[in-house]
Amino acid sequence: FIDQMRQQLSQTLGIALNQVGVKASTSARLGFVGRGEGIAACAVALIEGISD
């Protein structure tokens, strides 16, 4: 589903597909996520101002 997530994010944000990165990882059985008791998500955005 990573490609679909990248496409949706680029369309929603109005930016090029090559400007969107999505990574997936497992939690190696650590905590409630690793035991299959829940899910987690983390987002990081780099925003730069444009000067005239």
mmCIF file of the N, C-alpha and C atoms, coordinates in Angstrom:
data_MODEL
# 
_entry.id   MODEL 
# 
loop_
_atom_site.group_PDB 
_atom_site.id 
_atom_site.type_symbol 
_atom_site.label_atom_id 
_atom_site.label_alt_id 
_atom_site.label_comp_id 
_atom_site.label_asym_id 
_atom_site.label_entity_id 
_atom_site.label_seq_id 
_atom_site.pdbx_PDB_ins_code 
_atom_site.Cartn_x 
_atom_site.Cartn_y 
_atom_site.Cartn_z 
_atom_site.occupancy 
_atom_site.B_iso_or_equiv 
_atom_site.pdbx_formal_charge 
_atom_site.auth_seq_id 
_atom_site.auth_comp_id 
_atom_site.auth_asym_id 
_atom_site.auth_atom_id 
_atom_site.pdbx_PDB_model_num 
ATOM 1   N N  . PHE A 1 1  ? 0.805  -1.210 0.000  1.00 0.00 ? 1  PHE A N  1 
ATOM 2   C CA . PHE A 1 1  ? 0.000  0.000  0.000  1.00 0.00 ? 1  PHE A CA 1 
ATOM 3   C C  . PHE A 1 1  ? 0.843  1.267  0.000  1.00 0.00 ? 1  PHE A C  1 
ATOM 4   N N  . ILE A 1 2  ? 2.147  1.127  0.046  1.00 0.00 ? 2  ILE A N  1 
ATOM 5   C CA . ILE A 1 2  ? 3.012  2.301  0.140  1.00 0.00 ? 2  ILE A CA 1 
ATOM 6   C C  . ILE A 1 2  ? 2.866  3.204  -1.082 1.00 0.00 ? 2  ILE A C  1 
ATOM 7   N N  . ASP A 1 3  ? 2.822  2.629  -2.271 1.00 0.00 ? 3  ASP A N  1 
ATOM 8   C CA . ASP A 1 3  ? 2.672  3.454  -3.474 1.00 0.00 ? 3  ASP A CA 1 
ATOM 9   C C  . ASP A 1 3  ? 1.360  4.229  -3.462 1.00 0.00 ? 3  ASP A C  1 
ATOM 10  N N  . GLN A 1 4  ? 0.279  3.593  -3.019 1.00 0.00 ? 4  GLN A N  1 
ATOM 11  C CA . GLN A 1 4  ? -1.006 4.281  -2.947 1.00 0.00 ? 4  GLN A CA 1 
ATOM 12  C C  . GLN A 1 4  ? -0.969 5.414  -1.922 1.00 0.00 ? 4  GLN A C  1 
ATOM 13  N N  . MET A 1 5  ? -0.301 5.196  -0.806 1.00 0.00 ? 5  MET A N  1 
ATOM 14  C CA . MET A 1 5  ? -0.178 6.249  0.206  1.00 0.00 ? 5  MET A CA 1 
ATOM 15  C C  . MET A 1 5  ? 0.616  7.430  -0.340 1.00 0.00 ? 5  MET A C  1 
ATOM 16  N N  . ARG A 1 6  ? 1.714  7.152  -1.038 1.00 0.00 ? 6  ARG A N  1 
ATOM 17  C CA . ARG A 1 6  ? 2.520  8.223  -1.620 1.00 0.00 ? 6  ARG A CA 1 
ATOM 18  C C  . ARG A 1 6  ? 1.710  9.030  -2.629 1.00 0.00 ? 6  ARG A C  1 
ATOM 19  N N  . GLN A 1 7  ? 0.969  8.341  -3.485 1.00 0.00 ? 7  GLN A N  1 
ATOM 20  C CA . GLN A 1 7  ? 0.164  9.029  -4.492 1.00 0.00 ? 7  GLN A CA 1 
ATOM 21  C C  . GLN A 1 7  ? -0.898 9.907  -3.843 1.00 0.00 ? 7  GLN A C  1 
ATOM 22  N N  . GLN A 1 8  ? -1.578 9.381  -2.845 1.00 0.00 ? 8  GLN A N  1 
ATOM 23  C CA . GLN A 1 8  ? -2.630 10.153 -2.176 1.00 0.00 ? 8  GLN A CA 1 
ATOM 24  C C  . GLN A 1 8  ? -2.050 11.372 -1.472 1.00 0.00 ? 8  GLN A C  1 
ATOM 25  N N  . LEU A 1 9  ? -0.925 11.203 -0.801 1.00 0.00 ? 9  LEU A N  1 
ATOM 26  C CA . LEU A 1 9  ? -0.289 12.331 -0.123 1.00 0.00 ? 9  LEU A CA 1 
ATOM 27  C C  . LEU A 1 9  ? 0.150  13.400 -1.112 1.00 0.00 ? 9  LEU A C  1 
ATOM 28  N N  . SER A 1 10 ? 0.745  13.001 -2.231 1.00 0.00 ? 10 SER A N  1 
ATOM 29  C CA . SER A 1 10 ? 1.202  13.995 -3.209 1.00 0.00 ? 10 SER A CA 1 
ATOM 30  C C  . SER A 1 10 ? 0.023  14.749 -3.807 1.00 0.00 ? 10 SER A C  1 
ATOM 31  N N  . GLN A 1 11 ? -1.078 14.056 -4.085 1.00 0.00 ? 11 GLN A N  1 
ATOM 32  C CA . GLN A 1 11 ? -2.265 14.722 -4.627 1.00 0.00 ? 11 GLN A CA 1 
ATOM 33  C C  . GLN A 1 11 ? -2.888 15.667 -3.602 1.00 0.00 ? 11 GLN A C  1 
ATOM 34  N N  . THR A 1 12 ? -3.003 15.212 -2.379 1.00 0.00 ? 12 THR A N  1 
ATOM 35  C CA . THR A 1 12 ? -3.613 16.019 -1.323 1.00 0.00 ? 12 THR A CA 1 
ATOM 36  C C  . THR A 1 12 ? -2.797 17.271 -1.029 1.00 0.00 ? 12 THR A C  1 
ATOM 37  N N  . LEU A 1 13 ? -1.475 17.125 -1.014 1.00 0.00 ? 13 LEU A N  1 
ATOM 38  C CA . LEU A 1 13 ? -0.596 18.247 -0.696 1.00 0.00 ? 13 LEU A CA 1 
ATOM 39  C C  . LEU A 1 13 ? -0.254 19.099 -1.909 1.00 0.00 ? 13 LEU A C  1 
ATOM 40  N N  . GLY A 1 14 ? -0.579 18.610 -3.101 1.00 0.00 ? 14 GLY A N  1 
ATOM 41  C CA . GLY A 1 14 ? -0.271 19.354 -4.320 1.00 0.00 ? 14 GLY A CA 1 
ATOM 42  C C  . GLY A 1 14 ? 1.213  19.417 -4.614 1.00 0.00 ? 14 GLY A C  1 
ATOM 43  N N  . ILE A 1 15 ? 1.922  18.337 -4.327 1.00 0.00 ? 15 ILE A N  1 
ATOM 44  C CA . ILE A 1 15 ? 3.358  18.286 -4.586 1.00 0.00 ? 15 ILE A CA 1 
ATOM 45  C C  . ILE A 1 15 ? 3.667  17.078 -5.463 1.00 0.00 ? 15 ILE A C  1 
ATOM 46  N N  . ALA A 1 16 ? 4.868  17.070 -6.018 1.00 0.00 ? 16 ALA A N  1 
ATOM 47  C CA . ALA A 1 16 ? 5.277  15.979 -6.904 1.00 0.00 ? 16 ALA A CA 1 
ATOM 48  C C  . ALA A 1 16 ? 5.450  14.677 -6.122 1.00 0.00 ? 16 ALA A C  1 
ATOM 49  N N  . LEU A 1 17 ? 5.183  13.576 -6.795 1.00 0.00 ? 17 LEU A N  1 
ATOM 50  C CA . LEU A 1 17 ? 5.299  12.257 -6.174 1.00 0.00 ? 17 LEU A CA 1 
ATOM 51  C C  . LEU A 1 17 ? 6.709  12.010 -5.642 1.00 0.00 ? 17 LEU A C  1 
ATOM 52  N N  . ASN A 1 18 ? 7.731  12.509 -6.358 1.00 0.00 ? 18 ASN A N  1 
ATOM 53  C CA . ASN A 1 18 ? 9.109  12.276 -5.901 1.00 0.00 ? 18 ASN A CA 1 
ATOM 54  C C  . ASN A 1 18 ? 9.470  13.097 -4.659 1.00 0.00 ? 18 ASN A C  1 
ATOM 55  N N  . GLN A 1 19 ? 8.556  13.948 -4.203 1.00 0.00 ? 19 GLN A N  1 
ATOM 56  C CA . GLN A 1 19 ? 8.780  14.721 -2.983 1.00 0.00 ? 19 GLN A CA 1 
ATOM 57  C C  . GLN A 1 19 ? 8.157  14.051 -1.756 1.00 0.00 ? 19 GLN A C  1 
ATOM 58  N N  . VAL A 1 20 ? 7.549  12.893 -1.950 1.00 0.00 ? 20 VAL A N  1 
ATOM 59  C CA . VAL A 1 20 ? 6.880  12.187 -0.857 1.00 0.00 ? 20 VAL A CA 1 
ATOM 60  C C  . VAL A 1 20 ? 7.589  10.865 -0.603 1.00 0.00 ? 20 VAL A C  1 
ATOM 61  N N  . GLY A 1 21 ? 7.956  10.631 0.638  1.00 0.00 ? 21 GLY A N  1 
ATOM 62  C CA . GLY A 1 21 ? 8.562  9.363  1.017  1.00 0.00 ? 21 GLY A CA 1 
ATOM 63  C C  . GLY A 1 21 ? 7.738  8.697  2.110  1.00 0.00 ? 21 GLY A C  1 
ATOM 64  N N  . VAL A 1 22 ? 7.554  7.403  1.999  1.00 0.00 ? 22 VAL A N  1 
ATOM 65  C CA . VAL A 1 22 ? 6.831  6.627  3.009  1.00 0.00 ? 22 VAL A CA 1 
ATOM 66  C C  . VAL A 1 22 ? 7.663  5.392  3.320  1.00 0.00 ? 22 VAL A C  1 
ATOM 67  N N  . LYS A 1 23 ? 7.882  5.142  4.596  1.00 0.00 ? 23 LYS A N  1 
ATOM 68  C CA . LYS A 1 23 ? 8.618  3.955  5.022  1.00 0.00 ? 23 LYS A CA 1 
ATOM 69  C C  . LYS A 1 23 ? 7.716  3.120  5.922  1.00 0.00 ? 23 LYS A C  1 
ATOM 70  N N  . ALA A 1 24 ? 7.909  1.828  5.879  1.00 0.00 ? 24 ALA A N  1 
ATOM 71  C CA . ALA A 1 24 ? 7.154  0.921  6.751  1.00 0.00 ? 24 ALA A CA 1 
ATOM 72  C C  . ALA A 1 24 ? 8.133  0.057  7.527  1.00 0.00 ? 24 ALA A C  1 
ATOM 73  N N  . SER A 1 25 ? 7.759  -0.284 8.733  1.00 0.00 ? 25 SER A N  1 
ATOM 74  C CA . SER A 1 25 ? 8.631  -1.084 9.580  1.00 0.00 ? 25 SER A CA 1 
ATOM 75  C C  . SER A 1 25 ? 7.787  -1.913 10.538 1.00 0.00 ? 25 SER A C  1 
ATOM 76  N N  . THR A 1 26 ? 8.377  -2.958 11.042 1.00 0.00 ? 26 THR A N  1 
ATOM 77  C CA . THR A 1 26 ? 7.713  -3.743 12.084 1.00 0.00 ? 26 THR A CA 1 
ATOM 78  C C  . THR A 1 26 ? 8.278  -3.314 13.426 1.00 0.00 ? 26 THR A C  1 
ATOM 79  N N  . SER A 1 27 ? 7.586  -3.656 14.473 1.00 0.00 ? 27 SER A N  1 
ATOM 80  C CA . SER A 1 27 ? 8.079  -3.306 15.805 1.00 0.00 ? 27 SER A CA 1 
ATOM 81  C C  . SER A 1 27 ? 8.723  -4.495 16.504 1.00 0.00 ? 27 SER A C  1 
ATOM 82  N N  . ALA A 1 28 ? 9.005  -5.544 15.733 1.00 0.00 ? 28 ALA A N  1 
ATOM 83  C CA . ALA A 1 28 ? 9.746  -6.710 16.243 1.00 0.00 ? 28 ALA A CA 1 
ATOM 84  C C  . ALA A 1 28 ? 9.202  -7.223 17.572 1.00 0.00 ? 28 ALA A C  1 
ATOM 85  N N  . ARG A 1 29 ? 7.890  -7.330 17.661 1.00 0.00 ? 29 ARG A N  1 
ATOM 86  C CA . ARG A 1 29 ? 7.214  -7.861 18.851 1.00 0.00 ? 29 ARG A CA 1 
ATOM 87  C C  . ARG A 1 29 ? 7.443  -7.017 20.098 1.00 0.00 ? 29 ARG A C  1 
ATOM 88  N N  . LEU A 1 30 ? 7.737  -5.731 19.921 1.00 0.00 ? 30 LEU A N  1 
ATOM 89  C CA . LEU A 1 30 ? 7.944  -4.852 21.066 1.00 0.00 ? 30 LEU A CA 1 
ATOM 90  C C  . LEU A 1 30 ? 6.657  -4.101 21.382 1.00 0.00 ? 30 LEU A C  1 
ATOM 91  N N  . GLY A 1 31 ? 6.256  -4.108 22.622 1.00 0.00 ? 31 GLY A N  1 
ATOM 92  C CA . GLY A 1 31 ? 5.089  -3.352 23.053 1.00 0.00 ? 31 GLY A CA 1 
ATOM 93  C C  . GLY A 1 31 ? 3.785  -3.879 22.490 1.00 0.00 ? 31 GLY A C  1 
ATOM 94  N N  . PHE A 1 32 ? 2.711  -3.090 22.665 1.00 0.00 ? 32 PHE A N  1 
ATOM 95  C CA . PHE A 1 32 ? 1.381  -3.515 22.230 1.00 0.00 ? 32 PHE A CA 1 
ATOM 96  C C  . PHE A 1 32 ? 1.284  -3.658 20.720 1.00 0.00 ? 32 PHE A C  1 
ATOM 97  N N  . VAL A 1 33 ? 2.064  -2.888 19.973 1.00 0.00 ? 33 VAL A N  1 
ATOM 98  C CA . VAL A 1 33 ? 2.037  -2.989 18.512 1.00 0.00 ? 33 VAL A CA 1 
ATOM 99  C C  . VAL A 1 33 ? 2.646  -4.312 18.073 1.00 0.00 ? 33 VAL A C  1 
ATOM 100 N N  . GLY A 1 34 ? 3.779  -4.647 18.614 1.00 0.00 ? 34 GLY A N  1 
ATOM 101 C CA . GLY A 1 34 ? 4.450  -5.890 18.258 1.00 0.00 ? 34 GLY A CA 1 
ATOM 102 C C  . GLY A 1 34 ? 3.666  -7.136 18.631 1.00 0.00 ? 34 GLY A C  1 
ATOM 103 N N  . ARG A 1 35 ? 2.872  -7.016 19.689 1.00 0.00 ? 35 ARG A N  1 
ATOM 104 C CA . ARG A 1 35 ? 2.046  -8.149 20.105 1.00 0.00 ? 35 ARG A CA 1 
ATOM 105 C C  . ARG A 1 35 ? 0.744  -8.232 19.316 1.00 0.00 ? 35 ARG A C  1 
ATOM 106 N N  . GLY A 1 36 ? 0.510  -7.285 18.409 1.00 0.00 ? 36 GLY A N  1 
ATOM 107 C CA . GLY A 1 36 ? -0.705 -7.298 17.596 1.00 0.00 ? 36 GLY A CA 1 
ATOM 108 C C  . GLY A 1 36 ? -1.921 -6.756 18.313 1.00 0.00 ? 36 GLY A C  1 
ATOM 109 N N  . GLU A 1 37 ? -1.712 -6.013 19.393 1.00 0.00 ? 37 GLU A N  1 
ATOM 110 C CA . GLU A 1 37 ? -2.822 -5.469 20.175 1.00 0.00 ? 37 GLU A CA 1 
ATOM 111 C C  . GLU A 1 37 ? -3.234 -4.072 19.723 1.00 0.00 ? 37 GLU A C  1 
ATOM 112 N N  . GLY A 1 38 ? -2.491 -3.475 18.817 1.00 0.00 ? 38 GLY A N  1 
ATOM 113 C CA . GLY A 1 38 ? -2.807 -2.131 18.353 1.00 0.00 ? 38 GLY A CA 1 
ATOM 114 C C  . GLY A 1 38 ? -1.939 -1.751 17.179 1.00 0.00 ? 38 GLY A C  1 
ATOM 115 N N  . ILE A 1 39 ? -2.128 -0.533 16.692 1.00 0.00 ? 39 ILE A N  1 
ATOM 116 C CA . ILE A 1 39 ? -1.320 -0.015 15.591 1.00 0.00 ? 39 ILE A CA 1 
ATOM 117 C C  . ILE A 1 39 ? -0.758 1.343  15.990 1.00 0.00 ? 39 ILE A C  1 
ATOM 118 N N  . ALA A 1 40 ? 0.250  1.790  15.271 1.00 0.00 ? 40 ALA A N  1 
ATOM 119 C CA . ALA A 1 40 ? 0.863  3.084  15.548 1.00 0.00 ? 40 ALA A CA 1 
ATOM 120 C C  . ALA A 1 40 ? 1.247  3.743  14.236 1.00 0.00 ? 40 ALA A C  1 
ATOM 121 N N  . ALA A 1 41 ? 1.298  5.061  14.247 1.00 0.00 ? 41 ALA A N  1 
ATOM 122 C CA . ALA A 1 41 ? 1.730  5.823  13.073 1.00 0.00 ? 41 ALA A CA 1 
ATOM 123 C C  . ALA A 1 41 ? 2.574  6.998  13.542 1.00 0.00 ? 41 ALA A C  1 
ATOM 124 N N  . CYS A 1 42 ? 3.531  7.372  12.724 1.00 0.00 ? 42 CYS A N  1 
ATOM 125 C CA . CYS A 1 42 ? 4.396  8.505  13.018 1.00 0.00 ? 42 CYS A CA 1 
ATOM 126 C C  . CYS A 1 42 ? 4.580  9.290  11.734 1.00 0.00 ? 42 CYS A C  1 
ATOM 127 N N  . ALA A 1 43 ? 4.514  10.598 11.818 1.00 0.00 ? 43 ALA A N  1 
ATOM 128 C CA . ALA A 1 43 ? 4.690  11.434 10.628 1.00 0.00 ? 43 ALA A CA 1 
ATOM 129 C C  . ALA A 1 43 ? 5.747  12.494 10.900 1.00 0.00 ? 43 ALA A C  1 
ATOM 130 N N  . VAL A 1 44 ? 6.567  12.752 9.891  1.00 0.00 ? 44 VAL A N  1 
ATOM 131 C CA . VAL A 1 44 ? 7.584  13.789 9.962  1.00 0.00 ? 44 VAL A CA 1 
ATOM 132 C C  . VAL A 1 44 ? 7.475  14.619 8.697  1.00 0.00 ? 44 VAL A C  1 
ATOM 133 N N  . ALA A 1 45 ? 7.481  15.941 8.827  1.00 0.00 ? 45 ALA A N  1 
ATOM 134 C CA . ALA A 1 45 ? 7.395  16.814 7.657  1.00 0.00 ? 45 ALA A CA 1 
ATOM 135 C C  . ALA A 1 45 ? 8.512  17.845 7.709  1.00 0.00 ? 45 ALA A C  1 
ATOM 136 N N  . LEU A 1 46 ? 9.181  18.041 6.596  1.00 0.00 ? 46 LEU A N  1 
ATOM 137 C CA . LEU A 1 46 ? 10.183 19.090 6.466  1.00 0.00 ? 46 LEU A CA 1 
ATOM 138 C C  . LEU A 1 46 ? 9.548  20.199 5.643  1.00 0.00 ? 46 LEU A C  1 
ATOM 139 N N  . ILE A 1 47 ? 9.396  21.370 6.245  1.00 0.00 ? 47 ILE A N  1 
ATOM 140 C CA . ILE A 1 47 ? 8.753  22.496 5.571  1.00 0.00 ? 47 ILE A CA 1 
ATOM 141 C C  . ILE A 1 47 ? 9.761  23.631 5.481  1.00 0.00 ? 47 ILE A C  1 
ATOM 142 N N  . GLU A 1 48 ? 9.972  24.125 4.279  1.00 0.00 ? 48 GLU A N  1 
ATOM 143 C CA . GLU A 1 48 ? 10.905 25.220 4.063  1.00 0.00 ? 48 GLU A CA 1 
ATOM 144 C C  . GLU A 1 48 ? 10.168 26.417 3.497  1.00 0.00 ? 48 GLU A C  1 
ATOM 145 N N  . GLY A 1 49 ? 10.506 27.596 3.988  1.00 0.00 ? 49 GLY A N  1 
ATOM 146 C CA . GLY A 1 49 ? 9.916  28.816 3.463  1.00 0.00 ? 49 GLY A CA 1 
ATOM 147 C C  . GLY A 1 49 ? 10.534 29.179 2.119  1.00 0.00 ? 49 GLY A C  1 
ATOM 148 N N  . ILE A 1 50 ? 9.759  29.843 1.295  1.00 0.00 ? 50 ILE A N  1 
ATOM 149 C CA . ILE A 1 50 ? 10.230 30.285 -0.017 1.00 0.00 ? 50 ILE A CA 1 
ATOM 150 C C  . ILE A 1 50 ? 10.418 31.792 0.044  1.00 0.00 ? 50 ILE A C  1 
ATOM 151 N N  . SER A 1 51 ? 11.638 32.245 -0.204 1.00 0.00 ? 51 SER A N  1 
ATOM 152 C CA . SER A 1 51 ? 11.899 33.689 -0.186 1.00 0.00 ? 51 SER A CA 1 
ATOM 153 C C  . SER A 1 51 ? 11.845 34.237 -1.603 1.00 0.00 ? 51 SER A C  1 
ATOM 154 N N  . ASP A 1 52 ? 11.360 35.452 -1.714 1.00 0.00 ? 52 ASP A N  1 
ATOM 155 C CA . ASP A 1 52 ? 11.255 36.098 -3.035 1.00 0.00 ? 52 ASP A CA 1 
ATOM 156 C C  . ASP A 1 52 ? 12.526 36.798 -3.426 1.00 0.00 ? 52 ASP A C  1 
# 
